[in-house]
Every structure is written in C-alpha cells, then in structure tokens.
Amino acid sequence: MAETDRPPLSYGEALVPIAVLIGLVGLSYYLFGDAGMAGPNQVALVVATMVAVLVTRRHGFTLDELGEAAVASVATGIGAIFILFAVGALIGTWAMSGTLAAMVYYGLTILSPDYFYVTAALICSVVSFGIGSSWTVAGTIGIGLMGISANMGLDPAITAGAIISGAYLGDTTSPLSDSANLAAGVAEANLYRHLGETFATSIVALLIALGFFWFLGQSGAAIDVAPKLALIDRFFHISPVLFIPLAIVVALALFRLPPFTTIFIGALAGGIVAVVLAPERVIAFADPAGDVPAWLGLIKGVWLALARGYVSSTGDAGLDLLSTRGGMSSMLETVWLVITALAFGGVAERTGILNRLTQPIVTAARSTGSLVAALVATVFATNIATADQYLAVVLPGRMFKQAFADRGLAPVVLSRSVGASATPSSALVPWNSCGAYMAATLGVATLSYAPYAIFNIASPLLTIAGGYLGFRLLRGTAAATKVPDAP
C-alpha cells in the first residue's frame, strides 16, 4: 500500500505498544528487580514489538516491511554493540594487568569518603570534556572509581550516579562530542554557538550535581586503608607503569580515533602490560598445568582475558571480587537488550507511533515555554520508544524545527534544547543503549543509579525552566550574525 493511502494511526493505537512496553518493564522490575536486565526486559521488548506490529497491520504495513525496519534499526546499533565488546575486553585485560588495581590503590591513597562522590563527578567531568565521550570515561576511569568506592564501603548506586553525572558533561558541551555535533547539525546551528549556549545550561546542572554529591559525603568516620593497600600491592606490585593503558586510551581519544578502535587498543595494551610486568600471573590464569610452552601460555592468557575476562585467584575474597571481571562475553546480555530495544524502536519509527503521540503536544504548545517543555517531553519519549540517543536528537529536532522557526527563535535555541535533554536523559532509560551500557559497565542497574544521576536529571529540567523564564531565547535575527566555524 502506498504511504499516502494508509489511514493514520489513532492516538489510542499509537499508545498501546508504548503502554505495553512500560507496563511489562515495570512488572519485570517488580518481579525480578535488577535481574530484569538479564532476560525479562528483553522479552518485554520483543512482546511490545509484536504488539506494535499487530496494531499497525491494519494500516497496510506488511510483515516484511516492518521486519526490514527492525533490521535496519538494529544495524544502526552495530557500532554501539562493538564498543560494548571492546569495553568488556578492556576490563578483562586491565583486571589481569593490574591497571584496575592500580586505580583503586592510588584512589584509596588520595581520596577520602568525605569528598569521594563529588570528586568522582568532578574528575569524570573534566576528562569527558577533554575527550567528548561519556562511554569512554565510564568504561575506563569509571570502572576504577567503582572499585575504589567498593573498597571504601560506599554506595555503588550513588557512585555510579556521580560518574555518569560527570561523564555526560562532555557529551553535551565538548566540541569532540558526536551527539553535540549532531544536535547542532539537525537544527542547522553554528557548532560553537551551540556549544556556548549549551554550556550555560550544563554548567548549572553540573554545579547542582556537585552540591548534591558534596551533601551526600560521609560522616567523616576514619577508614584504615593501610591493610587493603598492602594487600593490593602484594599481589599486583603497584606502580605508575600500570597506567600506560589508560594513558593510551586518553591520548587516542584526544586524537579522535573511533571509540571502538580507541578502547580495543587500550584492551590490547592492558594485555601487553600484563605479559611484560606479570607473566607469571598470566600463565597461572591461562595454563596452570603447563600444558603449552610459556610463550603460548601468555598468548592464551591475554586471549582468554579479552574473550571471557580475568579470574583472580589471590585467595582474598574482596580482592578477587575486584579483579575477577570483564571479557567480551560479559556484555552479551546487554547486547541482547540493545538488539531487542532497537528492533522495537525501528518498528515504532517506521509506523509513525512516536509522531502520532507527540503531534498533539506540538500543536497544543501555545507559549515558548510550553513549546520547549513539549520538545523535552518528546525527546524523553523518543529515548524510551527508540532506545537510541541519536534518534532522540534527530527525530524531535526535525519535528520541532518549523515550530521553533515560526516563533522567531534562532536555530541555536532548538539545538541547545535538544542537546541538553536528549543525550543526558538517554542514560536514565534501562533499555536505551546508553542506559544499558552504563549499567553493564559500572555494574549497577539503571533504575538503581538513575535517582543519583543528578546532572542527567537536572539538565532537561533546567532546559524547560529556561524556556518558561525566557533565558537566552535568542530570536531568529541572532542567527544572522553567523559565527564562522573554527578551522
């Protein structure tokens, strides 16, 4: 059936698949808790996809057409899936080499529970601004900070929230951020004007987050870390050399190599450091019986750490818990979640479900403040429905572009509103690729850390508040004074 011949979806029809998805995921959380990520949520997404197919069949969409839409949507997530595998590999070799242990060791030496949360958020914000990638920050520094937090007896959910709050500053304000560039491009706004306008919102959101984490600091009770430091040093021979893999990752990110390449090279570097500095540890892990020559045992150890992760056998339960982790296989449940979520998003986008749900909101927006609020609501709905932060930038940006222009607003107002809401809020949705990634990487369920991801909550809310207060609502004439793009 031709596109123009299809009867439009009713509001109720469009609402059914979204309601089924939210209802099933909520039931999954009630029945399984955080374990819902290990399969029940994926089943909920498959069922919701089937409901979407059934609802829209009467409008002329064929099974082949919707199947192709689902496959095409999953294809857009292949890059994210490979990054997940690379992070799993990196965690495995960094655990084996002692890089993670070194991060914990020096963190315990320098940091205090009194200011750990705020420091974690601040460190991640600085690094993320420099490299423009929340995923890279969480997958490297974030993992180390989680280990430090565990050894201090701090709340892992609050720690994950602090890491994510800092990591997303760069994703919204750094010129190296792909999502920031995308937001500017969709609105046809100058990139550097967009970054400047978004920074005003993001820095306030970060200050709110830092104040929150400062308030959540511990009571000041002394913690004797000397025994833990001695134990870590005894088994991993801590030295600054163990930070070579981390330095390589940061350097490659600054040179703007693709995230997968950057992270996987970091994983290989971790394996090389393990082979050079601790060959006996590698062989004990891979070939304790001595069945193969030593040089093959070293290759086998790195290979295993990349594929299945490292298994520590120091004999100390706490240290083994810290160092037994990683491997590409550890990301398979998250990959499963991403695939099913993107399939649902592909069907929802192809059938116009999201557009039908949000169009009345756009039409009803009378004031500029309500228009901005409608945009942010649409962005969040897109993050829920399509499970992809890039679609949450592109689709609402296109849908609201004319409405913002009709009110005489400069393109940068649209780009700022999209960028400050789409990227941060993506980490708050359990089945979104970003929420799934953060949960898998940091080891804390999305719904557990979400209340503490203060930056990610505050940024969209500040965007709405700015719309109602008239903050920096530049008129269309402001766009005429075009700032030249930096070379």
Protein Blocks (a to p, Z undefined) as FASTA:
>chain_A
ZZklpccddfklmmmmmmmmmmmmmmmmmmnmmmlmnommmmmmmmmmmmmmmmmmmnop
afklmmmmmmmmmmmmmmmmmmmmmmmmmmmmmmmnommmmmmmmmmmmpcfklmmmmmm
mmmmmmmmmnopaklmmmmmmmmmmmmmmmnopafklmmmmmmmmmmmmmmmpckbmklm
mmmmmnopafklmmmmmmmmmmmmmmmmmmmmmmmpcehiacdfklmmmmmmmmnopafk
lmmmmmmmmmmmmnopafklmmmmmmmmmmmmmmmmmmmlmmmmmmmnopacfklmmmmm
mmmmmmnopaddehpaklmmmmgggjjklmmmmmmmmmmmmmmmmmmmmnommmmmmmmm
mmmpmblmlmmmmmmmmmmmmmmmnopaklmmmmmmmmmmmmmmmnopafklmmmmmmmm
mmmmmmmpmklmklmmmmmmnopafklmmmmmmmlmmmmmmmmmmmmnopaiacfklmmm
ccdddZZ
